[in-house]
Amino acid sequence: MKVAVVTDSAAYLTPEQAAEYQIHVLPIPILWGDETLRDMIDINSQQFYERLRNDQTLPTTSQPSIGELEQQVTELVAEGYEAVIVPSISSGISSYYDNLTAYAAREKRLKVYPFDTHITCAGTAYAALLAGKMALAGKEPEAIMQALYDLRETTNVLFMVDDINHLKRTGRLSNASSFVAGLLKIKPILAMDVDHNGQGQISAIGKERQTKRAYEWIATHFGDAIKDKDYPIRATVFDANAPEAKQEWIDDLSKRYPNVTFEGSIIGPVVGVHTGEGAMALIWGRDWDKM
């Protein structure tokens, strides 16, 4: 069976990754005043954060267009595809997965397999890359979906933001009412319930008064989380326009945990709407490239 993979722009795949694994990417719209901007097409990461610093109007986000997905499916059908795997941004922070599931139920030309990654950015990228790798290897869609569920069970994220008010403003922080970090100049540490009973919602789980201490908290908890794992770990450090800090994290973590594969990515525009500039994150899980 010929299987395609379609994901959303919040995975922040590089063009090279998308091309190598033949992954189609649908842009998520950013609503900024009277403008609708397509993530990483009409506005890139650097342009976004510069405007976020200087524009008095703050942006919001929408979701990938089901119409655009339907158009993509039309092209895939014409190319002889019989199924499409769609790893999506977490249903805990977007309604896209629910709409995707409704679309899959009515699409008759090929079989659509929605997959809720319960995460975003590099975590969604892990799922898309694994699906792309398996699809190119000729695996059946059911086998790919099972591998994605297995991968999700091992995936986790910890991150910190400079200003928690962005997450509170956009309604993406599940325990916002009990967290007043911004008033106390505290560095909040956040997580998403990726692999347990939730649906990938964001919640604050810790707080430190200094960036260095917040990083140490994350690095230590990461080490504790992986120490007993019997499979290879891949971890991604990603930043909201803080490339120097990202490289410092990668250098230090690589020394502490030499058996882990570390790489870098970004918190691009559509996720940056919610995190603000300066956010730093660490996602890890079973190495998709060794599954």
N, C-alpha and C positions, 0 to 999 in steps of 0.2 A: 504494500500500500504506500502511495506517495503522500508524505506528511509534511505540511508546512508549519512554520512557527511565526506567530505575530505577537509582539509585546508592545508596551507603551513607552513613551519617551522618558518616563521617570526611572527606567532601568539605567539610563545614561551609558548605554553601550557605545563604544567607540565605533566609528565607521568601519574600521578594520575588523572588529569583532562581528558586526552585523553582516559584513560581506563574507567573512570566512565561514560562518555557520548559517548563512542564507536566512537571516532573521529579518522580518519586516517590522518596522517600527512606526507606530501611530503617535503623532504628537498630541500632547495634552494642552488644551487652551489655557492661557493666562488672561484674565480679564483685568484691564488696567484703565480706569476711567472709561472712555468711549472706545477704547481699542481692544481688539481680541488678537493676542499674539500667540503663535504656535511655538511651543517649547523647543528650543535648540534649532529652530528654523528661522523665525522672525526675530528672535532675540537669543543671544548666547549667554553664557554664564557671566562673563566679565561685564557685558552691557547691562545685564539684569541687576547685578549688585551695585553698580555705579548709579543706576537710576533709582534703586531702592534707597540709597543713601540721600539722594537729593530731591526726590519727588515727594511733594506733600500728600499726594493721593497714593494710598496703599493698594496693592493688587490683591486679587482673589484668584481662585482656580475653578475650572470646570472639569470635564472628564473627556476622554477620547470620544470622538463622534462615532456612534453606531453606524451612521451613514457612511463614514469613511471606511469603517471595518467592512461593511457590506460591499463597498466598491472594491476593497482589497480582495475579498472572497471571490467576487466576480472574476477578477484577474487570475486568482489561483485556480478556479474551476477551469478557465480557458487553458491553463498550463497543465491540466491533467491531475491536479491534486485531489485527493479523496478525503482528506482530513486536515484539520488545522488545530494545533495546540496554542492556547492563548494564555500565557502567564501574565497576570494582571497585578497592578498596584493593590495594596491591601484593602480589603473591604471595610476595615476598621477606620480608614481615613478617606475613602472614596466610595461613591455608589456605583462606580463603573462595573465592578464584578457582578452586581445584581442585574444591571441592564444587559451585561454580556450573557449572563445565564438565560435571561428571557429571550434574547436574540438567538442563542444556540438552539433553543427549543423550537423555534419556528423556521430555522434555516434548513432547507431540504436538499440543497444541491451538493453539499458535502457535510461531513460530521464535524461539528465544532466542539472542542474540549476546553472549556474555561478552567483555569487554575488560579485560585486565590493564593498568592504567595504569602499573605499575612505580613508583608514587609514592603519596602520600596528600595530605590537606588540599587546598590550592589547586590542586595538580596534578591531582588527581582531579576537582576542580570544573571545571577547564578542559575536560576531556574530556566531562563531563556536560553542560556548557553548550553546547559545540560540537554534541554529539549532539542536544540539545534543539532548538537553532536549526535544524539541518538537517532534523530530523524534522518540525518545524512548517512548513518550506518544502516538504515533500512529497518529500524525497530518499529513494531506495531504501536499505535497510539496508546493502547491500554498499558503496555509495558513502560512507555514514556511517562504516562500519568502516575503510575506506581512509583517510579523513580523520583518524580517530583515530590510526591508525598513523603517519601523516605528522606529526601534532601531537606524538606521543610522541617522535619522533626529534629534536625541537627542544627538548624540555623538560629542565630541569636544576634542581637544588636544592642549596643550601648552608645549613647551619644550625649553631648552637652551643647548648650546654646548660650550665646551671650545675652539674649533678651527673650525671656519666656513669653513676653506679651504677644509675640507673633502667633505662637501656638494657641494662646488663649483667645486672641482676636479671631482666628479662623476656626475655632471650635475643635481643634485637633488634639487637645490635651484632656484626657478622660478624668483626671482628678484636679482640674484647674482650681476649683473652688477651695481646695484645702492647701493650695500651694501659693505662697506669696513671696517667692524668691526675689522677684524683681525689686520689691520694696526694700529688701535687706542686702542687696548687692551680693547675693549668693549665686554661685555657679551651680545650676540644677543639672542633675544626671538623670537621664531618661532611658526608657526601654520600650520595646514593643513585645506583646505577648504572642510571639511568632509560633512557637512549637507546643503550646499547651492548650488550654480550653477556650481562649479568647479568639478574636478575629483580627488580630494585628492592630489593636488600639495602642495609643501612646500614653504612657503614664510616667510621672516623676517618681523615682525610686530612691534618690539620694541627693545630697547637697553638700557642697564644699564652698569655702570662702575664697579660694584661690584656684586659678586655672591649673596650676601645677598639681595641686592636691586632687583636683577632679580627674586629671589625667591619670594620676597614680591609682586612684580608686578604680578607674576603668581597667587599667593595665593589670592590676592585681586580681580583679574579679574575672577578667578574661583568662588569666593563668589558672585560677581555681576551676573555671568551667571546662577547660580542655585537658586537665592533667590526667584524667583517667580514661580518656577516649582511646579506642583501639583502631581508629581509622585516621587517615591523613586529613589535616585541617588546612583550609584556605581562609585567609582573612584579608579584608579590604579596609583600608583607612580612607575616608572620604571627607571632603571639606567644603564649606560654603565660603569660597574665595579666601582661603587661608593656606596657600600651597606650601609656605615655609613650615608652618606647624605640622602639616600633613607629612612632610618629609622627615621632620624630627620624630614624629610618632613611629613612622615606618622604620627608621634607623634604630630607635631604642627598642621597639618590640622585636625586631629581627635579632638583636643581640640577646634579649631575654629568652626568646622562644625560637631557637634556631631550626627546629623541626617543622615549623609552620611556614607555609608559603604566603608571603605578604605582597600586596599590590596596592595601588592607589586608584581612586576614582573621585568623582565630584558629587556635591549636592548642587544640582543644577537649578535652573529658574523655578520650575513648578513646585519642587520640594522646598526651595529657598523661600518661597512665599510664606511657608509655615514656620521655618526654622529661623529666618533672618540670617544676616551676614555673620560670619565668624563661627558658625556651628562646626563641631568636629564629631566624627562618628567612627565606630569600629563594628563591622559586620563580620561574622565568621560562621563556618559550618563545614560539613564534610566536603572535601575537595571534589567539586563536580567533575573536574577533568580526570579524576581517577576512579570514577564510578562506572 
